[in-house]
Every structure is written in structure tokens, then in C-alpha cells.
Amino acid sequence: MTIENTMTPAERLSRAIQFRTISTSDPAKFDPAPFIGIQQFLAEAYPLVHSRLQSETINQFSLLYTWQGSQPGLKPLLLTGHLDVVPVESGTESNWS
């Protein structure tokens, strides 16, 4: 049984936000493993998206999907999102819950 048949949408979201995809401007602190992990998870959790949309990986960790419409004369639509978060600034940890 595949992930898409065993997990509810809420369970998929819960699993996706557990990947520690933290962006940082310091390359020494960047961990690529969670970014690779979420890419693999998305491919498993949403196989129809990966089979029907054109998928590209940009700069190793960013994903771009192109969903070609059936009426090319219509205006295009752009949907955006991101997989990363920024680290909590040192000294402000107590401000977060």
C-alpha cells in the first residue's frame, strides 16, 4: 500500500512539517538531508503530481512544477510556496511557543 492510500491529508501535512528544512546564510550550518527527505516524501505522498506534472529541481533543493493547461490561449496562473524556514535568532528562543 502506498502513502497516498494510507495517510489522511492532515497526516501528510503533519509528516511534511517534521522535516527540519532550515535555511541559513552560513553554508557550514546548512543540512541538505531534510531537503532531500522532503523531496522524497512529496514524491511518495503525491505520486499523481509527480507522474502528471513536469517536475524540475532548481539548485539541488528547490522544486518547480509545471502543470500544462488544456487551453494554452488562457492566461497562466502562478502558485508559490516554500519548504524552508529560517532559524530562530539566538537569544529570542523564549519568545516562541
Disulfide bonds with the S-S distance in Angstrom:
none
